[in-house]
Amino acid sequence: MKCAVLQRRASLGLCNGFLVCLPCRFQNLASFLDATKLASPVCSGCSARQALTGLNTAHVLLLFQSTYDRCPLELVRCIKHILYTEQRLVREATNVSTDSPVGGMMDSMSQKYQQINQAFEELRLLTQDTENDLRKLQHNQEYFIIQYQESLRIQAQLSSLATLPPADRQLREPALLSKRATVEAWLTREANTLQKYRLDLAEKHQKTLQLLRKQQTIILDDELIQWKRRQQLAGNGGPPEGGLDILQSWCEKLAETIWQNRQQIRRAEHLRQQLPIPGPIEELLNELNSTITDIISALVTSTFIIEKQPPQVLKTQTKFAATVRLLVGGKLNVHMNPPQVKATIISEQQAKALLKNENTRNDSSGEILNNNCVMEYHQTTGTLSAHFRNMSLKRIKRSDRRGAESVTEEKFTILFESQFSVGGNELVFQVKTLSLPVVVIVHGSQDNNATATVLWDNAFAEPGRVPFLVPDKVLWPQLCDAINIKYKAEVQSNRGLSEENLVFLAQKAFSSSSNNPEDYRNMTMTWSQFNRESLPGRNFTFWQWFDGVMELTKKHLKPHWNDGAILGFVNKQQAQDMLMSKPNGTFLLRFSDSEIGGITIAWVAENPNKAGERMVWNLMPYTTKDFSIRSLADRISDLNHLLFLYPDRPKDEVFSKYYTPPLSKAVDGYVKPQIKQVVPEFTTANPDPTSGNQTYMDHGASPAPVSHPHTYGIYPPMSDSMLDADGDFDLDDTMDVARHVEELLRRPVESQWGGQQS
């Protein structure tokens, strides 16, 4: 009994055996078997003709070369489509659900691509049909002109009879009159036929142009716009927008079909001019010519696109790059006279005026160096593009800002423009395209606020908007999607923000205490709440705090975040509730609420001031500056009172692979300095007896045994508590101790202990 896969294959005319023959792979290439014209044996398990054994390999190569040499991507697409169809049949036969997002999307894309390819095939057949009709019309018209010339010759003969004697005239005139009547009747009938042919041809061209418009709308207004939208989301860290090869192949097919139809319409006009016949055809041809010109103009201007966008946060006096591409350049032979592209920076208002076709000639908002580039044709890829590699924004001219708007909220755009001709200067096109919005900064300190403007614009811009309008407020779940994508991209991690993390962020954004995610589903966040108004009791905005977390994690905490060692998005009260139910020495890592780009360690331990009472301690937050001195893993290793990472993982099990290897022994009488972190109140804390770790005091550099920290001479007096009012340690004070140790250890051994040579 055949399996379901084979039955499905048989129902579609595919091979029903596991050895799939070449003709079955190319079943939708009707020309394949027609071209071979061989009676071949069947392949294993199927009734299809097997061309593998009977077909000469060299002939196969020549066949494929002649068919696909000029369009190899067509062969690739065909094979991919056939393979995808087989994979889908396998999934269906094995009851693999295609209702999943991925499976459904693949089926949807395959169906969409199939519809586009079917439309192209229909256009090809229509164009071929009109070409045949045009040739037939031309042949009939040429024969009509010959017969018309014959009628003129007969008329001339009749006129010449007047010079003949009456007897001769009476003898010859009846035959000539009869012949003239026959020819004129034929001419009248044939003129009506020619007029009908012309009208039929015009109607067919109208049908072709309607289908062309529909196909062009799908490709330019759907597929290309979606690609541009993916490109914009990729600017926020979304998935790559994908290549342009398929889009270019579609656009080139459009260009080729449009140009063929345009040439046909021009030839039909020429035939009408050769033989004017009264009727509506002249008006129809003018309308067709105008329509086809509009279609090709829309295609050319829409396919002048930015393949690689310039940076959206653009710093003055800094080199940047961009690439523009004309998707139909190779097919229209634009590269025969390579056009030059110019880049200009313009303001939001200038961009609006440009789209309204208002006169903006020579208007710019700054000066870009190296802003001219010639488009180059790449033979191997068939692409026509201009690569701006060394542009630099020399200066920027800002407009008057409104209200609370800052310089990092002002949007500009890079305008790329060019001019080229097609068809031997038959048509001349002025093409322009605008980059994604650009925020210009002059100092790195403006980067985070500029990034907020770009993030909001990329995430919430609507297609076809007026430059560069965005909603002032968005639903919280929409913002969550945007910042989650941004976070994963910046940290370069597959571990994004969990629902608990997003609840924490909602609490921070809305000053709420609710732990229920549903409470935030319909809440909206305004731009002002996002990055204009400071959080309650703080001097920074929600975005500035979140951006600081991303920056810290990206630079110093990425491996620990990927390992799940950092809870991060937990407030002080939540940390206390979580830790109080755990054994002493349990700790967790959370991002600081009070400092941008800070992370703190919270742990549970005994209260030294009250016997039998336990409390949660919080170190002053670490920042990028601290981790440039000593890593997080090494700091955790130094603190022997930290035993278990919440909830119950031994710290060495989590962090030991990131510890810095021990320093080598002294060489040439010098002791290498080493920084160690110490928390004074916990320097003598007993470590986990199973860990085998020594206390910090056991790592001391003094040769004499030390039994109590206050007898360790390098420490300054510690009569004052190093805790702040909230029970947080001041890291700066503890670092002073470490620096003091480092300073002493840098001195020659002789100066400290006197018995050794330096």
N, C-alpha and C positions, 0 to 999 in steps of 0.2 A: 504493500500500500504506500502510495506517495505521501510525503509529509505535507503539511499545510503550506509551507514555503514554496514547494515545487508546484503544488496545485495553483497557488496564487500566480506563480511565474507563468504557468501554462495558460492561465486565463488571460494574461496580458500579452501572450505571444512571445514570452521570454523562453529561454532554454529551460527545460525541466530536468536537467541533469546538473551534477556538480561541476562538470567540465563545460564551462560556458564558452561557446565558439565566438569567434571574432564578429561574424555578421550579427549575432544576437547582441553583442555589446554595442553595435552600431545600428540597431534596428530602426532608429528614427532617421538614419541617413539613407534615404531611399536611393540616392545616387551610388551608394557603395556597391550593392549587388548588381544594380543596373550596369555599372561601369565594368564589373568583372565579367559578367555574361558567361559564367562557367557553371557547368553542372558538376557540383562537388558532392562528395560523400557527406553523410550527416555526422554531427558531433555526438559524443557519448551521451546517451539518454535523451536526445531530442530529435525532432524531425526537421530542424532548420538546416539549410545548406551549409556545409562546412567548407569554407574557402581556404582553410589553413593548408590542407594537403595538396589541393589542386592548383593553388595560386602561386605563381612565381614570386619569390620574396622581392626581387628587384622591381617587379611590376607593382607590388604593393607599395613599395617605397615611392615609386614615381607617382602612383595614384594619390597617395597622401600628400606628397609634396605639391603636386599640381592643384590639389583641392584646398590645402590649408597653408601653403607657403606664405600667402599674404595675410592670413588671419589665423595664426596658430592658437590664439586664445579661444577661438570658436571651437576648436577641437578639444581644448582643455575643458571648456564649459560643458560641452556635450558629454564627455566622459564623466565629469563630476556629476552631472545630472543623472546619468544612467546608474552610476554607482550609488548615488543617494537614493534613487528609486528602489534599488535592490536592498539597501540597508533598511529602508522603511518597510518593505515587504517582510524582511526578516523580523523586524520589531513587531509587526502586526501578527505574524504567524506564531511568534513565541509569547504573545500576550504582554509585550512590553508596552506600557501605557505611553501614548503620545500626548496625553493631556497635561503632562508636566510642562512647566514654563519653557524649558529648553527644547523638548520634543515638539511642542506646539509651535514655538517660534521657528524651528527649522522647517516644519511642514508648511507654515505660512509663507516663509521666504521662498521655499521651493515652488509653491503654487504661484506666488507673485512673479518670480523669475520666469516660470513657464508661460504665464500670461503675456509677459513682455515679449518673450521670444516668439510666441504665437502671433502676436500683433506685428512683429517685424516680418514674419513669414507672410502674413496677409498683405503687408505693405509691399513686399517684394513681388508678390504675384500681381497685385494691382498695378504696380509700376511696369512690370513686364507686359501686362495686358495693354496698358495705354501706349507702351512703346510699339507693340505690334499694330495697334489701331492707328497710331501716327504714321507708321511706315505704309500701311494700307491706304491711308488718306493721301499721303504724299504720292504714292503710285497712281491712285485714281485721279488725283489732281493733275499730275504730269500727263496722263492719257487724255484728260479733259482738255488741257491746253493744246495738245496735238490735234485733237478733233476741232477745237476752236480755230486753230490755224487753218485746218482743212476747210472750215466754213468760210473763213476769210478768203481762201484761195478760190472757192466756188463763186463767192460774191464777186471777186475780181474778174473771173471768167465771164460771169453774166454781164458785168459792166462793159467788158470788151466786145460783147456781141453787137453793141450799138454801132460799131464800125464796120460790121460785116453786111454783105448784101442781105436783103430780106429773106431770100430763099435759104441761105445758109443759117440765118438766125433762127428761122422757124424749124429748121432741122435739128439744131443743137439745143435750143432753149428749153424744150420740155424736159429733156433728160437732166439738165443742170438744175432746173427748178425742183424736180422731184428729189434729186440728190440733196439739194439745199434744205428742202423741207424735212427730209429724213435726218440729216445731221442736226438741224436746229431743234427738232423734236428730241433727239438724243441728248443734245446739250441742255435743253430745258429740264429734261428728266434727271440728267446726271448732275446738274447744278443743285436741284433739290436734294439729290442723294448726298452730294458733297456737304451741303448745308446741314443735313441730318447727321452725317458723320462728325462734322465739327461740333455740333451741339452735344452729341453722344459722348464725344471725347472730352468736352468741357465738363459734362456732368460726372464722368468718371474721375476727372481730375479734382472736381469738387469733393467727391467721396474720399479720394486719396488724401486730400488736404485736411478733411475733417478727422480722419484717422490719424494723420500725422500730428495734428494739434493735440488730440487726445493722448497719443503716445508721448509726445514731448512734454505735456503737462504732467504725466505720471513720472517721467524721468527727472525733469527739472524741478517741478513744484513739490514732488513727493520724495523721490530717492535722493536727489542732490541736496534738498533742504534738510532731509533727515541726516545726511552725512555732515552737513554744516552744524547741525544741532549736536551731533555726537562729538564733533570737533570742539564745540564750545564746552560741553560737559567734560571732555577730556582735559580742558584747562583747569577744572576743579579736581582732577584726579580720577575722573571716570575712565571706563575702558577706552582703549584706543579707537579712533573713529573708523579705522579700517582703510584699506588701500583704495585707490581710485581706478584701478584697472578695469573693473567691470563697468563702472560708470562711464569711463572713457570709451570703452568699446560700444556701449549703447549710444553715446553721443556721436561717435563717429558713424555709426549706422544711420542715425538720424540725419547727420550732415550729408552722407552719401545719397540717401534716399531723397532728401529735400533738393539737393543739387540736381539729381537726375530728373526730378519732376519739374524743376525750374527750367532746365534746358529743354524739356519737352514742351513746356508752355511757350518758351521763346521760339521754338521751331514752329509751333502751331500759329503763333503770331506772324512769323515770316511767311508761312503758307497763305495766310489770309491776305497779307500785303501783296503777295504775288498774284493772287486771284481774288479780288474783292467781290464778295457776294452780299447783297443787301440782307440785313437781318441783325439779330441781337448778339451775334457772336463776338463782335468787336468789344462791346461792353463787358461780356462775360470774361473774355481773355484779359482785359484790363484789370478786372476784379481778381481774377486768379493770380495774375502777376503781382498785384499789390499784396495779396494774402501770402503768397509764397515768400515774398521779400520780407514781410513782417515775421514769418516763422523762422527764417534763417537768421534774421537780425536778433530775434529773441534767443535763439540757440547760441549764437556766437557771444553775445554780451553776457549771457548767464553762465557760460562755461569758462569764463575768465575768472579764475578763483584763486584763493590763497591756500596753497597746499600746506605750507608751514607758517603758522602765525608768528608775528613778532611777539616778544614777551609782553604780557599785559600789565606788568608793573615795570615801567621803563625808567631807568635812572639816567639822568643827563651825563654826558661825557663818558658813556659806557658803550662798548661795542655790542651790537646785536645783529641778528640775521632774520631773514624771511625768504620764502619761496612762493612765487606765483606761477600758475600753470594755465595753459589754454587747452582744454580737453579735445577740441576739434582742430587744433593747429596742424597736425600731421596730415589729416584727411583733406583739409582745404588748401594744403601747400602754402601756408602762411610763412613757413620757414624759408621759402625760396628768397624772400626779401625780409630777413629777420627784423622784427619790430623791437623798438626800445621801450622799456618800462621805466616810469618815473615814480618815486615814492615821495609823498608829502604828508606832513602831520597837520590835521585840521581839528577844530573844536567840535563839540556836540552841535552847536548852533550852525556851524558851517556845513556839517554833515546833513542836517535837516534841510538846509537851503539847497544842497546839492541834489537830494532826492526829489525836491520840488522843481528841479530843472531851473532854479534861479541862477543868475549869473554869479559864479564864484571864481571866475578866472583869476589866477595869481593870488588867491586868498590862501593863507596858511597861518598856522599858529606857532611856528618855530622853524628852525633850520636843521635839516638832516644832512650830514656829510655822506658822501658816496651813495647818493640816492638815485643813480641812474644805472640801468643794467640792460644788456641786450639778451633777448630770449634765444636760447640755444635748443637745437633739435637733437635728440639722442636717438640714434638709429636703432640701437638694440631694444629700447623700450617703446619707441614710437611716441615719445613725449616731447612737448614743446614747453619749456619753462625758463624762468629767470631766477637765478639764485643771488640774492643780496647777502653777501657774506660779511661785510665790514661797515655796516651803517652805524652811525653814531649821532645822537641827538645833541647838537651843540648848544642850543638854547630853546626856551619855551616861552611863549607869550600867553599869559593866563587872562581869563575874562573876569569880570566883576562877579563875585560869588554872592549867593543869596543866603541871608539869615545865618543859620548855624553851620552852613556847608563849609567844609574845610578843603584845603588844596588836595587832600587825598580822596575827596569825593568827586572831584572834577574829572570828567571823562573826555578823552581825545580819541582819535582813530587815525590809522595810517591809510592814506588814499593811494592806491596804485592805479595808474592810468597809462594807456597806450593807444596807438592807432595803427591799423594795418588794413590791407586790401586783399580781396580774393577775386578770382576769375579775371586776372589781368587788369586790375584796377576797375573792374566792373562794379564792385561794391566796396565802399570804404567804411570802416567801422571805427568809432570812437568807443573804447571800452574802459570801464572804471569798476573798481571793487574796493570795498572798505574792510579793514581788519576788524577783529573783535575790539571792544572798547579797551583803551589803554589809559592807565593812570600814571602820570609822570611825577617822579620824586627826585629830590636833589640830595637826599641823605638816607642812609640805611635805617635810621630811626623811624622813618615814615613808612617802612615796608609793611608792617603788620596792618596798619589802617588802610593802606592802598590795597592790600590783599583782601581785606573785608569787602571793599567796594567791588572788586573783581569777582569774588566768590558770589556775592548777592546777585550781580548782573548775570553771570554765567548760569546760575542755577534757576533764576526765575524770569529770564527774558522770554518773551513770546515771539514766535516767528512772524516776520513782517511788521514788526513794531516800528514806530517812529524813533529814530536815534535819540537817546538810548534809554527809553522809558522802561522802568521796571515798577512793579507794585510796591507800595510803601509798606505793606504788611503781608505776611504769608502765614499759612497754617503751621503750627508747631511741627507736625509730622513731616511736612515738606522740608523745613529747615533741618530737621534731624537727618533726613536722607542726605542732604547736601553736606553737612558737617561730618557725617560718618564717612562718606566717600572721600572727603578732603583729608580726614584723619588717617584713614588707611593708606592713602597715597603718600602723604607726607612722612608717615612713620615707616612706610614700605612694609606693611604687615597685613596678613590675612585676618588677623584678629581685630575686628572693628569694635564699635561701641555697642555694648549689650543693652537690653531694655532697662536694666537697673542703672547703667551709666546714664542713659538718656533721661530717666526719671530724676537722677541727681542734677543733671544739667537744667531740667525744667524747674526744679526747685530753686536753683540759683537764678535762673532767668526771670522767674515770676515771683520770687520771694515767697514761695509756697512751702508748706510742710507736708503736702499729700504725697503718699507713696503709691497711689493708684495711677497707673499709666493712662487709664481711660479718662481721668480727670483733665488730661492735657490734649486729648484728641482734637477737640474743636477750638482750642485756644489759638490765638494769633499773636505773632511777634512782629513788632514794627522795626523798621530800620533804626530808629532812634534807640529802641531797647537793645538792639543788636550791637551797635557800635557808635552811638553818639552820647547816650546818657550813661553815667557811671553807675555801677551796682550800688545798692544801699550800703552806706558806711565804708565804701571803698573809693579809691581815686582812679579806677580803671573800669573799662566796659566789659560786658560779657565776652565779646569776641577777643579783646586783648588778653583776658584771662585764659580763654580756650587756646588761643594761638600760642601763648607762653607754654602751655602744657604740651602742645604738639612739638614745639621747638625743642623743649627739654627732652622729651621722649625720643625724638628723632636723633638728637646728637649723643645722648648718653644712656638712654634706658631701653632702647629698642629690643635687645635680647631678653631683658627681664620682662618687658611687656609681652613679647611673643611667648615666653615660658609661662605666662599667667601668674608671675610672681608679684605683679603690681595690681592691687585693686584700684588704686588711683582715685576714682570718683566716689569718694566717701567723705562725709564731713566729720568734724570732731566728735559730735555726739553719737553719730552712728558707729564710729570707731570704738568709742568707749563701751557702747552696748554690746558690740561684737566681742570685744576682748575680755570683758569682766567675767564671762562664763568660761574662759580658757585658763590653763595653768600659767603660773608666773613664767615670764620669759617669752611668752607668745607675742608676736609683733606683726604689724602690717605696714604697708607703704601706701600713703595717700597723698594726693596733690594738695598743696597748700591753698587754703581759702583766702589767705590774707596777702599773698605775694604772687606776682606774675612769674610763671616758670619756676615754681618751687615744689619740692616734694619733701615730706616729713616722715619720720618713723614714729609710730605710736606703739607702745608696748605696755603690758600689765606687769606690775611688780608690787612689792610691799611698800607701804608708806613709812619712810624712815623716821618720821616724826610721830607716828602713832602705831604702836605695836599691834599686830594682828589685823591691821587694816590694809586692804589692797587698793591700788589706784592705777589709773592709766596715765602714762607719761608721754609727752610729745616733744621731740627734738625740734629746735628751730629749723626752718626749712633749708634744704640744700638747693643750690642753684647751679647753673652752668659753670659759674666761676669756681664753686667748690669741687665739682667733678673734674675740672681741668687740673686740680691738684691731686685728688685721690678719688678713685672710682667708687661707685655705690657698693659693689661687691666687697671691696677691700674695707670700706668703712663698716659694713655689717660684720665682716670678719673681726675687725678690731674690737667691737663691742661684745664682750663675752657674756654679758647679761641677756643678750638676745639669743634665744634657744630655738624657738619654733616659729616658722612662718605660718601665719594664719591660713587654715585652721589648726593644722597639727603636723606640718612638714618640717623635719629637721633642717636648720638653715644651711648646713654644709651640703646636704643633698641637693639643694636648690642652687646655691651660689658658688660652691667650691670650684666649679669648672671655669669661673670667671676671676678667681683670686690671682693676684700677681705673684709669680714664683718668688720664693725667699731670696734675699740678697746673698751674694757669695761672701766668703770669709774675707777678713782684712788682708790687704796686699800692701807690701812695702811699708808696713807700720802705720797705715792709715785705716781708719774705720769709716766705712761708707755711711753717710747720713740716711736716715729713714724717718718718714713722717708716719705717725700712728695717731688715730683718733682716740680720744679718751673722754668719758663723761665722769667728772670727778666723783659724784655721789655713788657711782657704780663701778669704780675701778677695782674694788675688792669683791665684787659680786661673785658668788660661786657659780662656775660653769656647769653645764650638763655633765654629770660624771661619766656618761657613756660616750661623750664626744671626744675626749682625749685632749681638748684644747686647754692651753694655759691661760691664766689671766693676763691682762695687759702688763701687770707689774713683773710677771715672769719674763717679759721680753725686754726688760730694762738693759741699758748698755753698761751700767756700773758693774765692776768686777766684784764688789762687795755684796753679800746677801742682803736682801731688803725684806723686811717683815711687815712694814706698815707704810702706807702711801705718804704719810706726813713726815717720815724720816727720809724720804727720797728727795735729796737736796736740790734737784733741778726744778721742783715745783714751787711756784710762788705761794705765799700764804693764801689760804682759802677760807677765811673766816666768814666771808659774805656768801650767801646762797647764789648759785648761778642759774636759778630758775626765775622766769619772769612771773608776772601776776597771774598768768593763766596756767602756770606749771610747765612752761616751755623752756628748754635750755637755750641759752644764747651761744650759738655756735662760734661767734667771733671770739668770745672769751676762751672757749675750749681750744680754738685754733691757736691762740696766743701761747698756750702751753706747748702745743706741738711745735710751733716755730721756735720756742725757747730750747726745746730738746734738740731740734735740728741745728740751731746755732752752736750749741755746746758740742755736738757730735762732729761738727766741721773742724773744730780746733785740733791741732796735733795731739797725739796721745801723750807726749812728753809734758805738755803744759797742764794736763789734767792729773796725770798720775806720776809723773816725774821719774819713773824708773825705766822708761823705754826711749829709744832714739826715734826721732821723727823722720 
